[in-house]
Amino acid sequence: MPGTVVWFGHDLRLEDHAALSFAAEQDGPVVPLFVWAPEEYGGWAPGGAHRWWLRQSLEALDGSLREKGLRLIVRQGSSLDAIRDVLQATGADRVAWLTRYEPTLRQRDIGIRDALAGDGIRCHQFAGRLLHNPEEIRTTTDGPYHVFTPFWKKFRKQVEVGEPLNVPRLGKSRAPDSWPDADSLDDLGLTPQQQDGVDWAGGMREFWQPGEAGAHDRLARFLSVAHTYDEDRNRPDLRHTSELSPHLHWGEISPRTVWTRVNAWVTNGPTREAADSYLSEIAWREFSYHVLHAHPDTPTEPLKDKFEGFRWRTTPSDLEAWQRGRTGYPIVDAGMRQLWALGWMHNRVRMIVASFLTKDLLVPWQEGAKWFWDTLCGGDLANNTMGWQWSAGSGADAQPFFRIFNPVGQGERHDPEGAYVCSWIPELADLPTKWIHKPWEAPAEVLEAAGVTLGETYPEPIVDHAERRDLAMERYNEIR
């Protein structure tokens, strides 16, 4: 009996899902399948926060499918073996999925497609994770872009973003005669274990609603405040960014849906400038994949060769202080504590903490990338790589190395009342605003009145920013 296995990956939704829509248009049953195969990610298996989110998202997807008369078959192990087994169990003769663009997963999918074709199985791959094929946009010399602005101009001129696909019509009549065996979500071991009675995922559980419904709610919330996005996107004390990165990473909402909703929102009154400012962030995600596709070694190697000779100084105690939000620089520590609690950090603060790690502490950017990968709910490999190489000055369209963020100035500019810092560092909440971002400069009587004892209730700065800036520039001049 003909039928289609829909192989889900990082596309855990029903709306605007070309592979699912294709399956619904064919004869025979539709069999949704997800395979947990972290060993196939080539050293970038989903981290701890990723896994927590995935567990919730798979549960939400299964619930949505059951409302349509279907269910999600979950397997673990080899993707090819799982697909073959489900094909045999259901008698299906087609497999459909959305294309992956991470280098290792792209090669894996090519191998699976070739193997299934050898079995006589028809394979159908569709776009949907990005708005463009990373090979589609080329420079005038037929190479990849390394600077965002000309890429963005070409993208806007060349890429046509169509309307999202509706949720396909399914129903119990599209289910197989009998469902194949499946592993339970609990079998996958995705839920983090409590440590010393502490619910490690408690903050994430309170802040997020993983799944397609949560993604659409998050987009609606953003559109209600997005008219000031251009002015307020760098203010971590204001929730005026979209907070969609985990939902986009897991494919609970497509970039095409976000793009069209933002453009539709503009027609209802808000400024074109605010919309374009946000859409350029979606395009930056496209640019990140464009660069990763052209340079697949960049998750671990600098794009600019001269940085291979940069003299980093990996100091475990400095790295741990940064990871735990104990550097003594409030805006840095607030960001790192937000990341640990929510599996997410405001983008401006990401730039600040990355500059501090790579330039004040001179810790290699790869260490920061690994930590973000483990603690972000939705860190795309392309975005994570681009962000860290950008901050270190070693990547495409990178911030110049000599642009070294002053954590005090950044805090005072982007968190002027100290509200963001105080929300994540309550031990500083009673300090006057003047001293929030530089408590070590506060008079002793002010610290005492606020209940702050530096070195006890809150750390002294672990480095002197001015001294470290000079040292970083010395190191940079060696390779310049």
ZASEVEX-924659 format. One record per residue (C-alpha): residue number from 1; residue in three letters; x, y negated, z negated. Coordinates in Angstrom, 1 decimal. Layout:
N
PT   lumvo   pakol       px       py       pz
PT     NUM     Ala        X        Y        Z
...
This chain:
480
PT   lumvo   pakol       px       py       pz
PT       1     Met      0.0      0.0      0.0
PT       2     Pro      1.5     -3.4      0.9
PT       3     Gly      2.1     -5.9     -1.9
PT       4     Thr      4.5     -8.6     -3.0
PT       5     Val      6.8     -8.8     -6.0
PT       6     Val      7.3    -12.4     -7.0
PT       7     Trp     10.7    -12.6     -8.7
PT       8     Phe     10.7    -15.5    -11.2
PT       9     Gly     13.9    -17.2    -12.3
PT      10     His     14.2    -20.8    -13.4
PT      11     Asp     10.8    -21.5    -11.9
PT      12     Leu      8.4    -20.7    -14.6
PT      13     Arg      5.2    -22.3    -13.3
PT      14     Leu      2.2    -21.7    -11.1
PT      15     Glu      1.8    -25.1     -9.4
PT      16     Asp      4.0    -25.9     -6.5
PT      17     His      5.5    -22.5     -6.4
PT      18     Ala      6.1    -21.5     -2.8
PT      19     Ala      6.9    -17.9     -3.4
PT      20     Leu      3.8    -17.3     -5.5
PT      21     Ser      1.6    -19.2     -3.0
PT      22     Phe      3.1    -17.0     -0.2
PT      23     Ala      2.3    -13.9     -2.1
PT      24     Ala     -1.2    -15.0     -2.7
PT      25     Glu     -1.7    -15.4      1.1
PT      26     Gln     -0.5    -11.8      1.9
PT      27     Asp     -2.3     -8.5      1.7
PT      28     Gly     -2.1     -6.3     -1.4
PT      29     Pro     -1.2     -6.9     -5.0
PT      30     Val      0.8     -9.7     -6.5
PT      31     Val      3.3     -8.5     -9.1
PT      32     Pro      5.1    -11.2    -11.1
PT      33     Leu      8.5    -10.1    -12.4
PT      34     Phe     11.1    -11.7    -14.6
PT      35     Val     14.5    -10.1    -15.2
PT      36     Trp     16.7    -11.0    -18.1
PT      37     Ala     20.2    -10.5    -16.8
PT      38     Pro     22.6    -12.9    -18.6
PT      39     Glu     25.6    -11.0    -17.4
PT      40     Glu     24.8    -12.1    -13.8
PT      41     Tyr     25.4    -15.8    -14.6
PT      42     Gly     29.1    -15.6    -14.1
PT      43     Gly     30.3    -17.0    -17.4
PT      44     Trp     27.4    -19.4    -17.8
PT      45     Ala     24.8    -17.3    -19.4
PT      46     Pro     22.0    -19.3    -21.1
PT      47     Gly     23.2    -20.6    -24.4
PT      48     Gly     21.4    -20.4    -27.8
PT      49     Ala     19.0    -23.3    -27.3
PT      50     His     18.4    -22.2    -23.7
PT      51     Arg     17.3    -18.8    -25.0
PT      52     Trp     14.9    -20.2    -27.6
PT      53     Trp     13.2    -22.3    -24.9
PT      54     Leu     13.1    -19.3    -22.4
PT      55     Arg     11.3    -17.2    -25.0
PT      56     Gln      8.6    -19.7    -25.4
PT      57     Ser      8.3    -20.5    -21.7
PT      58     Leu      8.0    -16.8    -20.7
PT      59     Glu      5.2    -16.4    -23.2
PT      60     Ala      3.4    -19.5    -21.7
PT      61     Leu      3.9    -18.2    -18.1
PT      62     Asp      2.5    -14.8    -19.1
PT      63     Gly     -0.5    -16.5    -20.6
PT      64     Ser     -1.2    -18.6    -17.5
PT      65     Leu     -0.9    -15.5    -15.3
PT      66     Arg     -3.3    -13.5    -17.5
PT      67     Glu     -5.8    -16.3    -17.0
PT      68     Lys     -5.5    -15.5    -13.3
PT      69     Gly     -6.0    -11.8    -13.8
PT      70     Leu     -2.3    -10.9    -13.6
PT      71     Arg      0.6    -10.6    -16.0
PT      72     Leu      4.3    -11.1    -16.2
PT      73     Ile      6.5     -7.9    -16.0
PT      74     Val      9.6     -8.5    -18.0
PT      75     Arg     12.7     -6.4    -17.6
PT      76     Gln     16.3     -6.6    -18.7
PT      77     Gly     19.4     -5.3    -17.0
PT      78     Ser     20.4     -5.4    -13.4
PT      79     Ser     18.1     -7.6    -11.3
PT      80     Leu     18.5     -5.4     -8.2
PT      81     Asp     17.7     -2.2    -10.2
PT      82     Ala     14.6     -3.9    -11.8
PT      83     Ile     13.3     -5.1     -8.5
PT      84     Arg     13.7     -1.8     -6.9
PT      85     Asp     12.0      0.0     -9.8
PT      86     Val      9.0     -2.3     -9.7
PT      87     Leu      8.8     -2.0     -5.9
PT      88     Gln      8.7      1.8     -6.2
PT      89     Ala      6.2      1.8     -9.1
PT      90     Thr      3.7     -0.5     -7.3
PT      91     Gly      4.3      0.5     -3.7
PT      92     Ala      4.9     -3.2     -2.8
PT      93     Asp      6.9     -3.8      0.3
PT      94     Arg      7.9     -7.5     -0.1
PT      95     Val      9.9     -9.6     -2.5
PT      96     Ala      9.6    -13.4     -2.7
PT      97     Trp     11.5    -15.9     -4.8
PT      98     Leu     12.8    -19.4     -5.0
PT      99     Thr     16.4    -20.1     -3.9
PT     100     Arg     19.0    -20.7     -6.6
PT     101     Tyr     21.9    -23.1     -6.0
PT     102     Glu     24.3    -22.3     -8.7
PT     103     Pro     27.3    -20.7     -7.0
PT     104     Thr     27.3    -17.3     -8.8
PT     105     Leu     23.5    -16.9     -8.7
PT     106     Arg     23.4    -17.9     -5.0
PT     107     Gln     25.9    -15.2     -4.2
PT     108     Arg     24.0    -12.7     -6.4
PT     109     Asp     20.8    -13.4     -4.5
PT     110     Ile     22.5    -12.9     -1.1
PT     111     Gly     23.7     -9.5     -2.3
PT     112     Ile     20.2     -8.6     -3.5
PT     113     Arg     18.6     -9.7     -0.3
PT     114     Asp     21.0     -7.7      1.8
PT     115     Ala     20.6     -4.6     -0.4
PT     116     Leu     16.8     -4.8     -0.3
PT     117     Ala     16.8     -5.4      3.5
PT     118     Gly     18.8     -2.1      3.7
PT     119     Asp     16.0     -0.4      1.8
PT     120     Gly     13.5     -1.7      4.4
PT     121     Ile     12.1     -4.3      2.1
PT     122     Arg     11.1     -7.7      3.5
PT     123     Cys     12.6    -10.6      1.5
PT     124     His     11.3    -14.2      1.5
PT     125     Gln     13.2    -17.0     -0.1
PT     126     Phe     11.7    -20.5     -0.5
PT     127     Ala     12.8    -23.9     -1.6
PT     128     Gly     11.4    -25.5     -4.8
PT     129     Arg     14.1    -26.0     -7.3
PT     130     Leu     15.5    -29.0     -5.5
PT     131     Leu     14.1    -31.6     -3.1
PT     132     His     16.8    -31.0     -0.5
PT     133     Asn     19.2    -28.2      0.6
PT     134     Pro     22.7    -29.1     -0.7
PT     135     Glu     24.1    -28.5      2.8
PT     136     Glu     21.5    -30.8      4.4
PT     137     Ile     22.9    -34.2      3.7
PT     138     Arg     26.4    -34.9      5.2
PT     139     Thr     28.7    -37.8      5.6
PT     140     Thr     29.6    -39.3      9.0
PT     141     Thr     32.6    -36.9      9.0
PT     142     Asp     30.3    -33.9      8.3
PT     143     Gly     31.5    -33.5      4.7
PT     144     Pro     29.9    -33.6      1.3
PT     145     Tyr     29.3    -36.9     -0.5
PT     146     His     31.4    -37.8     -3.5
PT     147     Val     29.8    -41.2     -4.3
PT     148     Phe     26.2    -41.4     -5.4
PT     149     Thr     25.1    -44.7     -3.8
PT     150     Pro     25.7    -43.7     -0.1
PT     151     Phe     24.2    -40.2     -0.9
PT     152     Trp     21.1    -41.9     -2.4
PT     153     Lys     20.7    -44.1      0.7
PT     154     Lys     21.0    -41.1      3.0
PT     155     Phe     18.7    -39.1      0.8
PT     156     Arg     16.0    -41.7      1.0
PT     157     Lys     16.3    -42.1      4.7
PT     158     Gln     16.5    -38.4      5.6
PT     159     Val     14.6    -36.4      3.0
PT     160     Glu     10.8    -36.2      3.3
PT     161     Val      9.2    -35.1      0.0
PT     162     Gly      5.8    -33.5      0.8
PT     163     Glu      2.8    -33.0     -1.5
PT     164     Pro      3.1    -30.3     -4.1
PT     165     Leu      1.3    -27.0     -3.6
PT     166     Asn     -1.8    -26.3     -5.6
PT     167     Val     -2.0    -23.4     -8.0
PT     168     Pro     -2.8    -20.4     -5.7
PT     169     Arg     -6.1    -18.6     -5.9
PT     170     Leu     -5.5    -15.2     -7.5
PT     171     Gly     -7.7    -13.0     -9.7
PT     172     Lys     -7.9     -9.5    -11.0
PT     173     Ser     -8.4     -8.1     -7.5
PT     174     Arg     -4.8     -9.1     -6.8
PT     175     Ala     -3.5     -6.9     -9.6
PT     176     Pro     -1.8     -3.5     -8.8
PT     177     Asp     -3.8     -0.4     -9.6
PT     178     Ser     -1.5      0.1    -12.6
PT     179     Trp      1.0     -2.2    -14.1
PT     180     Pro      4.6     -0.9    -14.2
PT     181     Asp      6.4     -0.5    -17.5
PT     182     Ala      7.8     -3.7    -19.1
PT     183     Asp     10.0     -4.7    -21.9
PT     184     Ser      8.5     -6.9    -24.6
PT     185     Leu      9.7    -10.5    -25.0
PT     186     Asp     10.9     -9.5    -28.5
PT     187     Asp     13.2     -6.8    -26.9
PT     188     Leu     15.2     -9.6    -25.2
PT     189     Gly     16.5    -10.9    -28.4
PT     190     Leu     16.0    -14.6    -27.4
PT     191     Thr     14.7    -15.9    -30.7
PT     192     Pro     17.5    -17.2    -33.0
PT     193     Gln     17.9    -15.6    -36.4
PT     194     Gln     17.6    -17.8    -39.5
PT     195     Gln     20.9    -18.4    -41.2
PT     196     Asp     20.8    -18.8    -45.0
PT     197     Gly     17.1    -19.3    -44.8
PT     198     Val     17.4    -22.2    -42.4
PT     199     Asp     15.1    -22.2    -39.4
PT     200     Trp     17.6    -23.2    -36.7
PT     201     Ala     14.9    -23.8    -34.1
PT     202     Gly     12.6    -25.8    -36.5
PT     203     Gly     13.3    -29.2    -35.0
PT     204     Met     12.9    -27.9    -31.4
PT     205     Arg      9.7    -26.2    -32.3
PT     206     Glu      8.2    -29.4    -33.7
PT     207     Phe      9.3    -31.7    -30.8
PT     208     Trp      8.8    -29.5    -27.7
PT     209     Gln      6.0    -27.6    -26.0
PT     210     Pro      7.8    -25.3    -23.6
PT     211     Gly      5.8    -24.2    -20.6
PT     212     Glu      4.0    -25.7    -17.7
PT     213     Ala      1.3    -27.4    -19.7
PT     214     Gly      3.9    -29.0    -21.9
PT     215     Ala      5.8    -30.3    -18.9
PT     216     His      2.7    -32.0    -17.4
PT     217     Asp      1.9    -33.5    -20.8
PT     218     Arg      5.4    -34.8    -21.1
PT     219     Leu      5.2    -36.4    -17.7
PT     220     Ala      1.9    -38.0    -18.5
PT     221     Arg      3.4    -39.4    -21.8
PT     222     Phe      6.3    -40.9    -19.8
PT     223     Leu      4.1    -42.5    -17.2
PT     224     Ser      2.2    -44.3    -20.0
PT     225     Val      5.4    -46.2    -21.0
PT     226     Ala      7.4    -46.1    -17.7
PT     227     His      6.6    -49.6    -16.7
PT     228     Thr      9.5    -50.8    -18.8
PT     229     Tyr     11.8    -47.9    -17.9
PT     230     Asp     14.3    -50.2    -16.0
PT     231     Glu     14.8    -52.3    -19.1
PT     232     Asp     14.5    -49.8    -21.9
PT     233     Arg     16.0    -46.6    -20.5
PT     234     Asn     19.3    -47.3    -22.4
PT     235     Arg     17.5    -47.8    -25.8
PT     236     Pro     17.7    -44.5    -27.8
PT     237     Asp     15.6    -46.1    -30.5
PT     238     Leu     12.7    -46.2    -28.0
PT     239     Arg     11.1    -43.2    -26.4
PT     240     His     11.0    -44.7    -23.0
PT     241     Thr     12.8    -41.9    -21.0
PT     242     Ser     10.9    -38.9    -19.5
PT     243     Glu     12.4    -36.2    -21.7
PT     244     Leu     11.7    -33.8    -18.8
PT     245     Ser     15.2    -32.3    -18.4
PT     246     Pro     14.4    -29.0    -20.1
PT     247     His     11.1    -28.6    -18.2
PT     248     Leu     12.9    -29.3    -14.9
PT     249     His     15.7    -26.9    -15.8
PT     250     Trp     13.3    -24.0    -16.4
PT     251     Gly     11.2    -25.0    -13.5
PT     252     Glu      8.0    -25.5    -15.5
PT     253     Ile      7.4    -28.5    -13.3
PT     254     Ser      8.9    -29.0     -9.9
PT     255     Pro     11.0    -32.1     -8.9
PT     256     Arg      8.5    -32.6     -6.0
PT     257     Thr      5.6    -32.8     -8.5
PT     258     Val      7.5    -35.4    -10.5
PT     259     Trp      8.5    -37.4     -7.4
PT     260     Thr      4.9    -37.6     -6.1
PT     261     Arg      3.4    -38.3     -9.5
PT     262     Val      5.8    -41.2    -10.0
PT     263     Asn      5.1    -42.6     -6.6
PT     264     Ala      1.3    -42.3     -7.1
PT     265     Trp      1.7    -44.1    -10.4
PT     266     Val      3.3    -47.0     -8.6
PT     267     Thr      0.3    -47.5     -6.4
PT     268     Asn     -1.8    -48.1     -9.6
PT     269     Gly      0.1    -51.2    -10.6
PT     270     Pro      3.6    -50.8    -12.2
PT     271     Thr      6.6    -52.2    -10.4
PT     272     Arg      8.4    -50.5     -7.6
PT     273     Glu     11.7    -51.3     -9.4
PT     274     Ala     10.8    -49.2    -12.4
PT     275     Ala      9.8    -46.3    -10.3
PT     276     Asp     12.9    -46.5     -8.1
PT     277     Ser     15.1    -46.7    -11.2
PT     278     Tyr     13.6    -43.4    -12.4
PT     279     Leu     13.6    -41.7     -9.0
PT     280     Ser     17.3    -42.4     -8.7
PT     281     Glu     17.8    -40.2    -11.8
PT     282     Ile     16.0    -37.4    -10.0
PT     283     Ala     18.2    -38.0     -7.1
PT     284     Trp     21.3    -37.9     -9.4
PT     285     Arg     20.2    -34.3    -10.2
PT     286     Glu     20.1    -33.6     -6.5
PT     287     Phe     23.6    -35.2     -6.1
PT     288     Ser     24.9    -33.0     -8.9
PT     289     Tyr     23.8    -29.9     -7.1
PT     290     His     25.2    -31.3     -3.8
PT     291     Val     28.6    -31.7     -5.4
PT     292     Leu     28.5    -28.3     -7.2
PT     293     His     27.6    -26.5     -4.0
PT     294     Ala     30.6    -28.1     -2.2
PT     295     His     33.0    -27.6     -5.2
PT     296     Pro     31.9    -24.4     -7.0
PT     297     Asp     35.0    -24.5     -9.4
PT     298     Thr     34.1    -27.8    -11.0
PT     299     Pro     32.3    -26.3    -14.1
PT     300     Thr     35.8    -25.5    -15.3
PT     301     Glu     38.3    -27.4    -13.1
PT     302     Pro     38.6    -31.2    -12.5
PT     303     Leu     37.5    -32.3     -9.1
PT     304     Lys     40.4    -34.9     -9.0
PT     305     Asp     43.6    -32.8     -8.9
PT     306     Lys     45.6    -35.4    -10.8
PT     307     Phe     43.7    -34.6    -14.0
PT     308     Glu     45.1    -31.1    -14.0
PT     309     Gly     48.2    -32.6    -15.5
PT     310     Phe     46.4    -34.8    -18.1
PT     311     Arg     47.8    -34.2    -21.7
PT     312     Trp     44.8    -33.5    -23.8
PT     313     Arg     45.2    -32.7    -27.5
PT     314     Thr     42.7    -30.1    -28.7
PT     315     Thr     42.4    -30.6    -32.4
PT     316     Pro     40.0    -28.0    -33.9
PT     317     Ser     39.1    -30.2    -36.9
PT     318     Asp     38.3    -33.2    -34.6
PT     319     Leu     36.2    -31.0    -32.3
PT     320     Glu     34.2    -29.6    -35.2
PT     321     Ala     33.6    -33.0    -36.7
PT     322     Trp     32.3    -34.2    -33.4
PT     323     Gln     30.1    -31.1    -33.0
PT     324     Arg     28.6    -31.5    -36.5
PT     325     Gly     28.1    -35.3    -36.3
PT     326     Arg     30.7    -36.1    -38.9
PT     327     Thr     33.1    -38.4    -37.1
PT     328     Gly     32.3    -41.5    -39.2
PT     329     Tyr     31.0    -43.4    -36.1
PT     330     Pro     27.2    -43.6    -36.7
PT     331     Ile     26.0    -43.8    -33.0
PT     332     Val     28.2    -40.8    -32.2
PT     333     Asp     27.0    -38.8    -35.2
PT     334     Ala     23.4    -39.7    -34.7
PT     335     Gly     23.6    -38.3    -31.1
PT     336     Met     25.2    -35.1    -32.1
PT     337     Arg     22.7    -34.5    -34.9
PT     338     Gln     19.9    -35.2    -32.5
PT     339     Leu     21.3    -32.6    -30.1
PT     340     Trp     21.6    -30.0    -32.8
PT     341     Ala     18.1    -30.6    -34.1
PT     342     Leu     16.2    -31.0    -30.8
PT     343     Gly     18.3    -29.3    -28.2
PT     344     Trp     18.3    -32.7    -26.4
PT     345     Met     20.0    -36.1    -26.6
PT     346     His     19.2    -39.5    -25.1
PT     347     Asn     21.2    -40.0    -21.9
PT     348     Arg     22.9    -43.3    -23.0
PT     349     Val     24.1    -41.5    -26.2
PT     350     Arg     25.3    -38.6    -24.1
PT     351     Met     27.7    -41.0    -22.4
PT     352     Ile     28.8    -42.5    -25.7
PT     353     Val     29.6    -39.1    -27.4
PT     354     Ala     31.3    -37.8    -24.2
PT     355     Ser     33.5    -40.9    -24.0
PT     356     Phe     34.4    -40.5    -27.7
PT     357     Leu     35.3    -36.8    -27.4
PT     358     Thr     37.4    -37.2    -24.2
PT     359     Lys     39.0    -40.6    -24.9
PT     360     Asp     39.0    -41.2    -28.6
PT     361     Leu     39.7    -37.6    -29.6
PT     362     Leu     41.4    -36.6    -26.3
PT     363     Val     39.7    -33.3    -26.4
PT     364     Pro     39.3    -31.7    -23.0
PT     365     Trp     35.9    -32.3    -21.3
PT     366     Gln     35.5    -28.6    -20.9
PT     367     Glu     35.0    -28.2    -24.6
PT     368     Gly     32.2    -30.7    -24.6
PT     369     Ala     30.6    -29.1    -21.6
PT     370     Lys     30.6    -25.7    -23.4
PT     371     Trp     29.1    -27.2    -26.5
PT     372     Phe     26.3    -28.9    -24.6
PT     373     Trp     25.7    -25.7    -22.7
PT     374     Asp     25.0    -23.9    -25.9
PT     375     Thr     23.0    -26.6    -27.7
PT     376     Leu     20.9    -28.1    -24.9
PT     377     Cys     17.5    -26.6    -24.2
PT     378     Gly     17.7    -27.5    -20.6
PT     379     Gly     21.3    -28.2    -19.4
PT     380     Asp     21.5    -27.5    -15.7
PT     381     Leu     25.0    -26.3    -14.8
PT     382     Ala     25.2    -28.9    -12.1
PT     383     Asn     24.1    -31.8    -14.3
PT     384     Asn     26.2    -30.7    -17.2
PT     385     Thr     29.3    -30.4    -15.1
PT     386     Met     28.6    -33.8    -13.3
PT     387     Gly     28.0    -35.6    -16.6
PT     388     Trp     31.2    -34.3    -18.3
PT     389     Gln     33.4    -34.9    -15.3
PT     390     Trp     31.9    -38.3    -14.9
PT     391     Ser     32.7    -39.2    -18.5
PT     392     Ala     36.2    -37.9    -18.3
PT     393     Gly     36.9    -39.8    -15.1
PT     394     Ser     37.8    -36.6    -13.3
PT     395     Gly     34.7    -35.9    -11.1
PT     396     Ala     32.7    -37.3     -8.3
PT     397     Asp     31.7    -40.9     -8.5
PT     398     Ala     33.2    -40.8    -12.0
PT     399     Gln     33.4    -43.6    -14.5
PT     400     Pro     37.0    -44.9    -14.4
PT     401     Phe     39.0    -43.4    -17.1
PT     402     Phe     40.0    -46.8    -18.4
PT     403     Arg     36.3    -47.6    -19.1
PT     404     Ile     36.4    -46.4    -22.7
PT     405     Phe     33.2    -47.0    -24.7
PT     406     Asn     33.6    -48.8    -28.0
PT     407     Pro     31.2    -46.8    -30.2
PT     408     Val     30.5    -49.8    -32.4
PT     409     Gly     29.7    -52.1    -29.5
PT     410     Gln     27.6    -49.5    -27.8
PT     411     Gly     25.6    -48.9    -31.0
PT     412     Glu     25.0    -52.6    -31.6
PT     413     Arg     24.0    -53.2    -28.0
PT     414     His     21.7    -50.2    -27.4
PT     415     Asp     20.4    -49.6    -31.0
PT     416     Pro     20.3    -53.2    -32.2
PT     417     Glu     18.2    -52.6    -35.3
PT     418     Gly     19.9    -49.4    -36.2
PT     419     Ala     16.6    -47.5    -36.0
PT     420     Tyr     18.1    -44.6    -34.0
PT     421     Val     21.0    -44.2    -36.3
PT     422     Cys     18.9    -44.3    -39.4
PT     423     Ser     16.5    -41.7    -38.1
PT     424     Trp     19.3    -39.2    -37.7
PT     425     Ile     21.6    -40.4    -40.5
PT     426     Pro     19.3    -41.1    -43.4
PT     427     Glu     22.3    -41.6    -45.8
PT     428     Leu     22.9    -44.9    -44.1
PT     429     Ala     19.2    -46.0    -44.0
PT     430     Asp     19.5    -48.6    -46.8
PT     431     Leu     22.5    -50.4    -45.3
PT     432     Pro     21.7    -53.9    -43.8
PT     433     Thr     21.5    -53.8    -40.0
PT     434     Lys     24.8    -55.8    -39.8
PT     435     Trp     26.7    -52.8    -41.1
PT     436     Ile     24.8    -49.8    -39.7
PT     437     His     27.2    -49.2    -36.8
PT     438     Lys     30.4    -50.0    -38.8
PT     439     Pro     29.8    -49.1    -42.5
PT     440     Trp     33.6    -49.0    -43.2
PT     441     Glu     33.6    -52.8    -42.7
PT     442     Ala     30.8    -53.4    -45.2
PT     443     Pro     31.7    -55.0    -48.6
PT     444     Ala     32.0    -52.6    -51.5
PT     445     Glu     29.0    -54.1    -53.2
PT     446     Val     26.8    -53.7    -50.1
PT     447     Leu     27.8    -50.0    -49.8
PT     448     Glu     27.1    -49.5    -53.5
PT     449     Ala     23.7    -51.1    -53.2
PT     450     Ala     22.9    -48.8    -50.3
PT     451     Gly     24.0    -45.7    -52.1
PT     452     Val     26.8    -45.1    -49.6
PT     453     Thr     30.2    -43.7    -50.7
PT     454     Leu     32.5    -43.4    -47.7
PT     455     Gly     34.3    -40.1    -47.7
PT     456     Glu     31.5    -38.5    -49.8
PT     457     Thr     28.0    -39.4    -48.7
PT     458     Tyr     29.2    -40.3    -45.2
PT     459     Pro     32.6    -39.8    -43.7
PT     460     Glu     35.3    -42.3    -43.1
PT     461     Pro     36.1    -42.7    -39.3
PT     462     Ile     38.3    -39.8    -38.3
PT     463     Val     40.3    -42.0    -35.9
PT     464     Asp     40.9    -45.6    -35.3
PT     465     His     39.2    -46.5    -32.0
PT     466     Ala     41.6    -49.3    -31.0
PT     467     Glu     44.6    -47.0    -31.6
PT     468     Arg     43.1    -44.1    -29.7
PT     469     Arg     42.1    -46.3    -26.8
PT     470     Asp     45.8    -47.3    -26.4
PT     471     Leu     46.9    -43.7    -26.7
PT     472     Ala     44.3    -42.6    -24.1
PT     473     Met     45.6    -45.2    -21.7
PT     474     Glu     49.2    -44.1    -22.2
PT     475     Arg     48.1    -40.5    -21.3
PT     476     Tyr     46.2    -41.7    -18.3
PT     477     Asn     49.1    -43.8    -17.0
PT     478     Glu     51.2    -40.7    -17.0
PT     479     Ile     49.1    -39.2    -14.2
PT     480     Arg     48.0    -42.4    -12.6
